[in-house]
């Protein structure tokens, strides 16, 4: 299937993450181990002022960002958490984690075509591992920016960097390493196969699709903005930090930008981080609204 509607991308992500919610934390160690290394510096930047903040976590999932805030003792700088997600099951998992906390949490399930319109502007808006799931990331960012105070921070974290995939040399090495890995690791992800079956049943029952998606198609469409998600390189999707800054124009300034994680091989990554500073496989970006 070459053409897929944005609303189908959203529904795929909603149902996929509903089905993955119970095992999400254990299935994504790259977020819970690797990304926690970036967050102390991010939190130090966005919580630099001595004030109570209104915090929006868009695509909050099982509450990873909130966990990091508590682990780094910044919760006393948050007056209210707005946790928004397209998956009700993900929200349920997060609510269970934080039910004993004294800080105020507002939980909200995002409808597929919903523009958010909060009753108050926020000081910090965060999207952690979210943009690459969206068919229309620019539209979502502009909507979130409308809810952000002047002087507020927009944090984008754990996003695929298009410059990594567009570099013949850097991406070429990645393909070689991935091919070698695939030779020695042909294990089928049984959980993902089960999710594929259940997701197809639901989508067909609701007349959203007529034919079932393959295992590979679901991965490609769930990670829609990853240029090499389960298949050949697709140059028509993806973005870089520079693309995002261009989308938002002169409404923001860049506070911090970093690319990282080339091949998950410590020594090689260390060398490549020095030589190819803008071409890491992932990036985070901190913007400040003017």
C-alpha positions in Angstrom: 0.0 0.0 0.0 1.7 3.2 -1.2 -0.9 5.8 -0.1 -2.4 5.8 3.3 -4.6 8.5 4.8 -3.5 10.5 7.9 -6.5 9.3 9.9 -5.5 5.7 9.3 -2.0 6.4 10.6 -3.6 7.8 13.8 -5.9 4.9 14.3 -3.1 2.4 13.7 -1.1 4.2 16.4 -4.0 4.3 18.8 -4.8 0.7 18.5 -1.2 -0.5 18.3 -0.3 1.4 21.5 -3.5 0.2 23.2 -2.4 -3.4 22.6 1.2 -2.7 23.5 0.5 -0.7 26.7 0.9 -3.5 29.3 4.3 -4.5 27.9 5.5 -1.2 26.5 8.0 -0.4 29.3 9.8 -3.8 29.0 9.7 -3.8 25.1 11.4 -0.4 24.8 14.6 -0.5 26.9 16.2 2.0 24.5 13.9 4.7 25.9 14.2 3.8 29.5 18.0 3.3 29.5 19.5 5.4 26.7 17.1 8.4 26.9 17.5 8.8 30.7 21.0 10.0 30.0 19.7 13.0 28.1 17.0 14.1 30.4 19.0 15.6 33.4 20.5 18.2 31.0 17.0 18.8 29.4 15.3 19.3 32.8 18.1 21.6 34.0 17.4 23.8 31.0 13.6 24.0 31.1 13.3 24.2 34.9 16.0 26.9 35.2 13.7 29.5 36.6 12.4 29.3 40.2 8.7 29.1 39.6 5.8 26.6 39.5 5.3 25.4 36.0 2.3 24.1 34.0 3.6 21.1 32.1 2.1 19.5 29.0 3.3 16.0 28.1 1.8 15.4 24.6 1.9 11.7 23.8 2.7 10.9 27.5 2.5 7.1 27.0 3.1 5.2 30.2 4.5 8.3 32.0 8.2 8.1 31.1 8.8 11.9 31.3 7.0 12.2 34.6 9.1 9.4 36.0 12.3 11.2 35.0 11.0 14.4 36.5 10.5 12.6 39.9 13.8 10.8 39.7 15.6 14.1 39.2 13.6 15.8 41.9 12.0 18.5 39.7 8.4 17.6 40.7 8.2 20.6 43.2 8.6 22.9 40.2 5.5 21.6 38.5 2.1 22.9 39.6 0.1 20.8 37.2 0.8 18.0 34.7 -1.3 17.7 31.6 -0.8 14.2 30.2 -2.3 13.7 26.8 -2.2 10.5 24.7 -4.1 8.9 21.8 -4.1 5.6 23.6 -6.5 5.1 26.6 -4.6 2.0 27.7 -1.4 3.9 27.9 -3.0 6.6 30.0 -4.5 3.9 32.3 -1.0 2.5 32.8 0.4 5.9 33.6 -2.4 6.9 36.0 -1.8 3.7 38.0 1.9 4.8 38.4 1.2 8.2 39.7 -2.1 7.8 41.7 -0.2 8.3 45.0 1.5 11.5 44.0 0.4 14.8 45.5 1.0 16.9 42.4 -2.1 17.5 40.2 -2.4 15.4 37.1 -4.9 16.0 34.3 -5.3 13.0 32.0 -6.9 13.3 28.6 -7.3 10.9 25.7 -6.7 12.7 22.4 -9.3 12.1 19.6 -7.8 11.3 16.2 -8.6 14.7 14.6 -8.4 16.8 17.8 -6.7 20.1 18.1 -5.9 20.7 21.8 -7.1 23.9 23.4 -6.1 24.0 27.1 -7.9 26.2 29.6 -4.5 27.7 30.5 -1.3 28.2 28.6 1.6 26.0 29.6 5.2 26.8 30.6 6.7 23.6 29.2 5.4 21.3 26.4 7.1 18.0 25.8 6.8 15.4 23.0 9.0 12.4 23.9 9.2 9.8 21.1 6.0 11.1 19.5 6.6 13.1 16.3 7.8 10.1 14.2 4.4 8.4 14.8 2.5 11.3 13.2 1.4 11.7 9.6 1.2 15.5 10.1 3.9 16.5 12.7 4.0 20.2 11.6 0.3 20.6 12.2 0.5 19.1 15.7 3.6 21.3 16.6 1.8 24.5 15.5 -1.2 23.5 17.6 0.9 22.9 20.7 2.8 26.1 20.2 -0.5 27.9 20.4 -0.9 26.6 23.9 2.6 27.5 25.0 3.3 30.8 26.9 5.7 33.3 25.5 9.1 32.4 26.9 7.9 28.8 27.4 9.9 25.7 26.3 9.1 23.1 23.7 11.0 19.9 24.1 11.2 17.2 21.4 13.1 14.1 22.3 14.0 10.7 20.9 13.2 11.5 17.3 14.9 10.0 14.2 17.2 12.4 12.4 16.7 12.5 8.6 20.3 13.6 8.1 21.5 10.2 9.4 19.4 8.4 6.8 20.4 10.8 4.0 24.1 10.3 4.5 25.3 7.6 2.2 28.4 6.9 4.3 26.8 7.0 7.8 23.6 5.2 6.8 25.6 2.8 4.6 27.5 1.5 7.6 24.2 1.1 9.5 22.8 -1.1 6.7 25.9 -3.3 6.8 25.7 -3.7 10.6 21.9 -4.4 10.4 22.4 -7.0 7.7 25.0 -8.8 9.8 22.7 -8.6 12.9 19.8 -10.1 10.8 22.0 -13.1 9.8 22.5 -14.1 13.4 19.2 -13.0 14.8 16.1 -14.3 13.0 14.0 -14.5 16.1 10.3 -13.6 15.4 8.8 -11.1 17.8 5.8 -13.2 18.9 4.2 -10.3 20.8 4.3 -8.1 17.7 2.8 -10.9 15.6 0.0 -11.2 18.1 -0.5 -7.4 18.1 -0.6 -7.5 14.3 -3.4 -10.1 14.3 -5.5 -8.2 16.9 -5.0 -4.8 15.3 -6.1 -6.1 11.9 -9.2 -7.7 13.3 -10.2 -4.4 15.0 -9.5 -2.2 11.9 -11.4 -4.6 9.6 -14.4 -4.8 12.1 -14.6 -1.0 12.1 -14.4 -0.8 8.3 -11.2 1.2 8.5 -9.4 -1.2 6.1 -10.6 -4.0 3.8 -7.4 -6.1 3.7 -5.2 -6.8 6.7 -1.8 -5.1 7.0 1.3 -7.2 7.1 3.6 -7.3 10.1 6.1 -5.1 8.2 3.4 -2.6 7.0 2.2 -2.0 10.6 5.7 -1.3 11.8 6.2 1.1 8.8 3.0 3.0 9.4 3.3 3.1 13.2 6.8 4.6 12.8 5.6 6.6 9.9 8.3 9.3 9.9 11.3 6.9 10.3 12.9 6.9 6.8 14.0 3.3 7.0 11.3 1.7 9.1 11.1 -2.0 8.2 12.0 -1.6 4.6 13.8 0.4 2.0 14.8 4.0 2.5 11.9 6.4 2.0 13.2 9.9 1.3 9.7 11.3 1.4 9.3 11.1 5.2 11.2 12.2 8.2 12.7 15.4 9.5 15.8 16.9 11.1 16.1 19.5 13.9 16.7 22.1 11.2 13.4 21.1 9.4 11.5 21.6 12.6 13.0 25.0 13.3 12.0 26.0 9.7 8.4 24.8 10.2 8.0 27.1 13.3 9.8 30.0 11.7 10.7 33.1 13.8 8.2 32.1 16.6 11.0 30.2 18.4 14.7 30.3 19.2 16.9 27.2 19.6 18.1 26.6 23.2 19.7 23.2 22.7 20.0 20.7 19.9 21.8 17.4 19.9 22.1 14.3 17.7 23.3 11.0 19.1 23.3 7.2 18.9 24.8 6.2 15.6 25.1 2.4 15.9 24.8 1.7 19.7 28.5 0.7 19.7 30.1 2.8 22.4 33.5 3.5 20.9 32.3 4.0 17.3 29.5 6.2 18.5 32.0 8.3 20.4 34.2 8.8 17.3 31.2 9.5 15.0 29.7 12.0 17.5 32.9 14.1 17.0 33.1 13.8 13.3 29.5 13.8 12.2 27.9 16.0 14.9 24.7 16.7 13.0 24.1 13.2 11.7 23.3 11.0 14.7 20.5 8.6 14.3 18.4 10.3 17.0 18.1 13.9 18.2 16.6 16.1 20.9 15.7 19.7 20.5 14.8 22.4 23.0 13.0 25.5 21.6 11.9 28.6 23.4 8.8 30.5 22.2 9.4 34.2 21.6 
